[in-house]
Amino acid sequence: MKKKLMRMPKVVTILVAVLIVAIFLGSMDVAAFFLADTVSLPGYGSSMIAEFMAGVVAFLLLCLFGYLGVLGEKGKGFIHGLYIGGFLTGYCCLELAAQLYVQMMTPDAKVVSALEILFFAATMFLIGWTEELIFRGVILNLFLERFSKTKRGILWAVILSGVLFGAVHLTNISQGVTVTSAMIQAINGAFLGVIFGAVYARSENIWLVMTFHALVDFASLMGSGIFGAGTTVEQINQMSAANLIAVPVLLIPCIVLLRPKKLLEMEKEANHIVVFETFEEADRNAALSLALGMISILTGFMGYGLGIGIAGLIGGRLSRKVQPEKNGMALAGMILSGIGMAVSIIGMIVLCFVYSNLNGLSAVMMTNGVK
């Protein structure tokens, strides 16, 4: 089937990708329809079962198109992949901290039951699993084969798969999401899809992008899944034009990940040409590690430097792996990154304590005022 598809015009491949998405979304709708009258679980319980059933369909599609092997690919390794996707590492930690602070500052915020949290966490993992199997495991690999394994072909494959990923979010309109919020979510989703695709193409590790995807969704929806702050639809409907500020922020890693030099590396690797790390690359990683370490300390007091520190620590480690001797810059970067991570953790604990006490004090003052 795939061999016949490779001989057809490129537009046919794109239409097949759209059909794959339609089948995937249809399986979720069918699962949700039957679960609506048969299963009653708290929180994200029903969504978890629907995502699991969709995951089975995604797995079958992966097998049908002959891409089952992607589940066994290690590529450059998970840890190296965290550095390649350093932006996502920092983004996830930043989003988690920001959401935590927002909920801590909300007077009536409460944590849902442990079972509901478990259902929520499992649902977010399954979303990462199913959507990455479809959009990166099947569709991106299909595009990479059809658009030729050249710099231009890889670039188009990543961009088209990302745009398709973003467009899928427009279907949330049928679930009650406003047109404006759905469009904003789709635009941001397209850029995230390009980043996921670029990280996958460079790391060749689908488990890595599954993890990133799950963490991004977990962080963005934890207000609903952990603190019970409305439904998923209500959370999405809070998006406004102000959320488009994320576009230039997301554009930067897109450009960095898909710059000509890295596209050339991806072209060589796609054609089974081994690419070795050079001393020049090691020096660059050492300098970046040092910079990330300093940034993580500066942002750590608000708890936002954790992800940056992790990326800096890994960058320094990769630099020393290539150039173990006389690499004090990498060592300094690792030390500063470690300090930044520690400062961030302490900062988050302190700020959560402060916000909790402020809410308690506010409640006491309101009670005294009423009396």
C-alpha positions as CSV (number, residue, x, y, z in Angstrom):
1,M,0.0,0.0,0.0
2,K,2.7,2.5,1.0
3,K,4.8,1.6,-2.1
4,K,1.8,2.4,-4.4
5,L,1.3,5.7,-2.5
6,M,4.9,6.7,-3.0
7,R,4.4,6.5,-6.8
8,M,1.4,8.7,-6.8
9,P,1.4,12.6,-6.9
10,K,2.3,14.4,-3.7
11,V,-1.1,15.9,-3.4
12,V,-2.5,12.3,-3.1
13,T,-0.2,11.7,-0.1
14,I,-1.5,14.9,1.5
15,L,-5.1,13.8,1.0
16,V,-4.3,10.4,2.5
17,A,-2.8,12.2,5.5
18,V,-6.1,14.1,5.8
19,L,-8.0,10.8,5.6
20,I,-5.8,9.3,8.3
21,V,-6.7,12.2,10.6
22,A,-10.4,11.9,9.8
23,I,-10.3,8.2,10.7
24,F,-8.4,9.0,13.9
25,L,-10.9,11.7,14.9
26,G,-13.8,9.6,13.9
27,S,-12.7,6.8,16.2
28,M,-12.6,9.2,19.1
29,D,-16.1,10.5,18.3
30,V,-17.5,7.0,18.1
31,A,-15.8,6.0,21.4
32,A,-17.1,9.2,23.1
33,F,-20.6,8.5,21.8
34,F,-20.8,5.0,23.2
35,L,-19.2,6.0,26.5
36,A,-21.6,8.8,27.1
37,D,-24.5,6.4,28.0
38,T,-22.5,3.4,29.3
39,V,-19.7,4.7,31.5
40,S,-19.8,7.3,34.2
41,L,-16.4,8.2,35.7
42,P,-15.3,11.3,37.5
43,G,-13.2,14.0,35.9
44,Y,-11.3,12.9,32.9
45,G,-12.3,9.2,33.3
46,S,-14.4,9.0,30.2
47,S,-11.8,11.0,28.1
48,M,-9.1,8.5,29.3
49,I,-11.1,5.5,27.9
50,A,-11.9,7.4,24.6
51,E,-8.2,8.3,24.2
52,F,-7.2,4.7,24.9
53,M,-9.5,3.4,22.2
54,A,-8.2,6.1,19.8
55,G,-4.7,5.0,20.7
56,V,-5.5,1.4,19.5
57,V,-6.7,2.8,16.2
58,A,-3.5,4.9,16.0
59,F,-1.4,1.8,16.6
60,L,-3.3,-0.1,13.9
61,L,-2.7,2.7,11.4
62,L,1.0,2.7,12.4
63,C,1.1,-1.0,11.6
64,L,-0.9,-0.6,8.4
65,F,1.5,1.9,6.9
66,G,4.6,-0.1,8.0
67,Y,6.0,2.3,10.6
68,L,5.8,0.1,13.6
69,G,9.6,0.2,13.8
70,V,9.5,3.9,15.0
71,L,8.5,2.6,18.5
72,G,11.9,0.9,18.8
73,E,14.0,3.7,17.4
74,K,16.3,5.3,20.0
75,G,18.0,7.8,17.6
76,K,20.3,10.1,19.5
77,G,19.0,8.9,22.9
78,F,16.4,10.4,25.2
79,I,18.8,12.6,27.1
80,H,20.3,14.1,24.0
81,G,16.8,14.6,22.7
82,L,15.9,16.7,25.8
83,Y,18.7,19.0,24.7
84,I,17.6,19.1,21.1
85,G,14.2,20.0,22.3
86,G,15.6,22.3,25.0
87,F,13.0,24.9,24.2
88,L,10.2,22.4,25.0
89,T,12.0,21.3,28.2
90,G,12.0,25.0,29.4
91,Y,8.5,25.7,28.0
92,C,7.0,22.7,29.9
93,C,8.6,23.7,33.2
94,L,7.7,27.3,32.7
95,E,4.0,26.5,32.0
96,L,3.8,24.1,34.9
97,A,5.2,26.8,37.3
98,A,2.9,29.5,35.9
99,Q,-0.2,27.4,36.1
100,L,0.7,26.4,39.7
101,Y,1.1,30.1,40.7
102,V,-2.2,31.0,39.1
103,Q,-4.1,28.3,41.0
104,M,-2.3,29.2,44.2
105,M,-3.4,32.8,43.9
106,T,-7.0,31.8,43.2
107,P,-8.9,32.0,46.6
108,D,-11.4,29.2,45.8
109,A,-9.0,26.8,44.2
110,K,-9.1,23.2,45.4
111,V,-7.3,20.0,44.5
112,V,-9.6,17.3,43.1
113,S,-9.5,13.7,44.3
114,A,-6.4,11.5,43.8
115,L,-8.5,9.3,41.4
116,E,-9.4,12.3,39.3
117,I,-5.8,13.4,39.2
118,L,-4.8,9.9,38.1
119,F,-7.4,9.9,35.3
120,F,-6.2,13.3,34.2
121,A,-2.5,12.3,34.1
122,A,-3.3,9.1,32.2
123,T,-5.4,11.1,29.7
124,M,-2.6,13.5,29.0
125,F,-0.2,10.7,28.5
126,L,-2.6,9.0,26.1
127,I,-3.1,12.2,24.2
128,G,0.7,12.4,23.7
129,W,0.8,8.8,22.7
130,T,-2.1,8.8,20.2
131,E,-1.5,12.1,18.5
132,E,2.3,11.6,18.1
133,L,1.7,8.1,16.7
134,I,-0.6,9.7,14.1
135,F,1.1,13.0,13.3
136,R,4.7,12.1,13.7
137,G,4.8,8.3,13.6
138,V,2.6,8.0,10.5
139,I,2.0,11.3,8.7
140,L,5.4,12.9,9.2
141,N,7.2,9.7,8.2
142,L,4.9,9.4,5.2
143,F,5.7,13.0,4.1
144,L,9.5,12.5,4.7
145,E,9.4,9.5,2.3
146,R,7.2,11.2,-0.3
147,F,8.9,14.6,-0.3
148,S,12.4,13.1,-0.7
149,K,15.0,13.0,2.0
150,T,16.6,16.4,1.0
151,K,16.8,19.6,3.0
152,R,13.9,21.0,1.1
153,G,11.9,17.8,1.4
154,I,12.5,17.5,5.1
155,L,11.5,21.2,5.6
156,W,8.2,20.8,3.7
157,A,7.4,17.5,5.5
158,V,7.8,19.0,8.9
159,I,5.9,22.2,8.1
160,L,3.0,20.4,6.4
161,S,2.6,17.9,9.2
162,G,2.7,20.8,11.7
163,V,0.0,22.8,9.9
164,L,-2.2,19.7,9.7
165,F,-1.7,19.2,13.4
166,G,-2.8,22.8,14.1
167,A,-5.8,22.6,11.8
168,V,-7.2,19.6,13.6
169,H,-7.8,21.8,16.7
170,L,-10.5,23.7,14.7
171,T,-12.7,20.6,15.2
172,N,-13.0,21.7,18.8
173,I,-15.6,24.1,17.6
174,S,-18.0,21.1,17.5
175,Q,-17.4,20.5,21.2
176,G,-18.4,24.0,22.2
177,V,-15.2,25.9,21.8
178,T,-15.7,29.4,20.3
179,V,-14.5,30.1,16.8
180,T,-12.0,32.7,18.0
181,S,-10.5,30.5,20.7
182,A,-10.3,27.5,18.3
183,M,-8.5,29.5,15.7
184,I,-6.0,30.9,18.2
185,Q,-5.5,27.3,19.5
186,A,-5.0,26.1,15.9
187,I,-2.4,28.8,15.1
188,N,-0.4,28.1,18.2
189,G,-0.9,24.3,17.7
190,A,0.6,24.6,14.2
191,F,3.8,26.2,15.5
192,L,4.0,23.6,18.2
193,G,3.4,20.9,15.6
194,V,6.4,22.2,13.6
195,I,8.5,22.1,16.7
196,F,7.4,18.6,17.6
197,G,8.2,17.5,14.0
198,A,11.6,19.1,14.0
199,V,12.6,17.6,17.3
200,Y,11.4,14.2,16.1
201,A,13.2,14.5,12.8
202,R,16.4,15.5,14.5
203,S,16.3,13.1,17.5
204,E,14.6,10.1,15.8
205,N,13.0,9.2,19.1
206,I,9.2,9.2,19.1
207,W,9.0,8.6,22.8
208,L,10.7,11.9,23.4
209,V,8.1,13.9,21.5
210,M,5.3,11.8,23.1
211,T,6.7,13.0,26.5
212,F,6.9,16.6,25.4
213,H,3.4,16.5,24.0
214,A,2.0,15.0,27.1
215,L,3.7,17.5,29.4
216,V,2.6,20.5,27.3
217,D,-1.0,19.3,27.5
218,F,-0.7,18.5,31.2
219,A,0.6,21.9,32.0
220,S,-1.9,23.8,29.9
221,L,-4.9,21.9,31.3
222,M,-3.8,21.3,34.9
223,G,-6.2,24.0,36.1
224,S,-9.0,21.8,35.0
225,G,-7.5,18.4,35.7
226,I,-6.0,19.0,39.1
227,F,-7.7,22.1,40.5
228,G,-11.2,21.5,39.0
229,A,-11.2,25.0,37.5
230,G,-13.9,24.3,34.8
231,T,-14.0,21.9,31.9
232,T,-11.5,21.5,29.1
233,V,-13.8,23.5,26.8
234,E,-14.0,26.3,29.4
235,Q,-10.2,26.3,29.7
236,I,-9.7,26.6,25.9
237,N,-12.4,29.3,25.7
238,Q,-10.2,31.5,27.9
239,M,-7.8,31.9,25.0
240,S,-8.0,35.4,23.5
241,A,-6.0,37.5,21.0
242,A,-3.5,38.0,23.8
243,N,-2.5,34.4,23.5
244,L,-1.1,35.1,20.0
245,I,1.9,36.6,21.8
246,A,3.1,33.0,21.8
247,V,3.5,33.0,18.0
248,P,6.8,35.0,17.8
249,V,8.0,33.0,20.8
250,L,7.3,29.7,19.1
251,L,8.7,30.9,15.8
252,I,12.2,31.3,17.3
253,P,12.7,27.5,18.0
254,C,11.2,26.7,14.7
255,I,13.8,28.7,12.9
256,V,16.6,27.4,15.2
257,L,15.7,23.8,14.8
258,L,15.2,24.0,11.1
259,R,18.2,26.2,10.2
260,P,20.1,25.2,7.0
261,K,23.0,23.6,8.9
262,K,20.6,21.3,10.9
263,L,18.6,20.5,7.8
264,L,21.8,19.3,6.2
265,E,22.5,17.1,9.2
266,M,19.0,15.7,9.0
267,E,19.5,15.0,5.3
268,K,22.7,13.1,5.9
269,E,21.2,11.1,8.7
270,A,18.0,10.3,6.6
271,N,20.3,9.0,3.9
272,H,22.3,6.9,6.5
273,I,25.4,9.1,6.5
274,V,26.8,9.1,10.0
275,V,27.2,12.6,11.5
276,F,29.8,13.1,14.3
277,E,29.9,15.8,16.8
278,T,32.9,18.2,16.2
279,F,35.0,20.2,18.6
280,E,33.4,23.3,17.1
281,E,30.0,21.9,18.1
282,A,31.3,21.0,21.5
283,D,32.6,24.6,22.1
284,R,29.2,25.9,21.0
285,N,27.4,23.6,23.4
286,A,29.8,24.7,26.2
287,A,29.1,28.4,25.6
288,L,25.3,27.7,25.4
289,S,25.5,25.7,28.6
290,L,27.2,28.6,30.4
291,A,24.6,31.1,29.1
292,L,21.7,28.8,30.0
293,G,23.2,28.3,33.5
294,M,23.3,32.1,34.1
295,I,19.8,32.6,32.8
296,S,18.5,29.7,34.9
297,I,19.9,31.4,38.1
298,L,18.4,34.8,37.1
299,T,15.0,33.4,36.4
300,G,15.2,30.8,39.2
301,F,14.0,33.1,41.9
302,M,10.5,32.9,40.4
303,G,10.8,29.2,39.8
304,Y,11.0,29.6,36.0
305,G,14.6,28.5,35.5
306,L,14.2,24.8,36.1
307,G,13.7,23.7,32.4
308,I,16.5,26.1,31.3
309,G,18.8,24.7,33.9
310,I,18.1,21.1,32.8
311,A,18.9,22.1,29.2
312,G,22.1,23.8,30.3
313,L,23.2,20.8,32.3
314,I,22.6,18.4,29.4
315,G,24.4,20.8,27.0
316,G,27.5,20.9,29.2
317,R,27.4,17.1,29.6
318,L,27.3,16.6,25.8
319,S,30.1,19.1,25.3
320,R,32.4,17.3,27.8
321,K,31.5,13.9,26.2
322,V,33.0,15.1,22.9
323,Q,35.8,17.2,24.4
324,P,36.5,15.8,28.0
325,E,39.8,17.6,28.5
326,K,40.4,21.4,29.0
327,N,36.7,22.1,28.8
328,G,36.2,24.4,31.8
329,M,33.5,26.4,30.2
330,A,31.3,23.3,29.9
331,L,32.0,22.4,33.5
332,A,31.1,26.0,34.6
333,G,27.9,25.8,32.6
334,M,26.9,22.5,34.3
335,I,27.7,24.0,37.8
336,L,25.7,27.2,37.1
337,S,22.8,25.2,35.6
338,G,22.7,22.9,38.6
339,I,22.6,26.0,40.9
340,G,19.9,27.5,38.7
341,M,17.8,24.3,39.0
342,A,18.2,24.3,42.8
343,V,17.3,28.0,43.1
344,S,14.2,27.3,40.9
345,I,13.0,24.5,43.1
346,I,13.5,26.5,46.3
347,G,11.9,29.6,44.6
348,M,8.8,27.6,43.7
349,I,8.4,26.2,47.2
350,V,8.8,29.6,48.8
351,L,6.4,31.3,46.4
352,C,3.7,28.6,46.8
353,F,4.1,29.0,50.6
354,V,3.7,32.8,50.3
355,Y,0.7,32.6,48.0
356,S,-1.0,30.1,50.3
357,N,-0.5,32.4,53.3
358,L,-1.7,35.4,51.3
359,N,-4.9,33.6,50.4
360,G,-5.3,32.5,54.0
361,L,-4.8,36.1,55.2
362,S,-7.2,37.4,52.6
363,A,-9.9,34.9,53.7
364,V,-9.5,35.9,57.4
365,M,-9.8,39.6,56.4
366,M,-12.9,39.0,54.4
367,T,-14.4,37.0,57.3
368,N,-13.7,39.8,59.8
369,G,-15.1,42.3,57.4
370,V,-18.4,40.5,57.1
371,K,-18.6,40.3,60.9
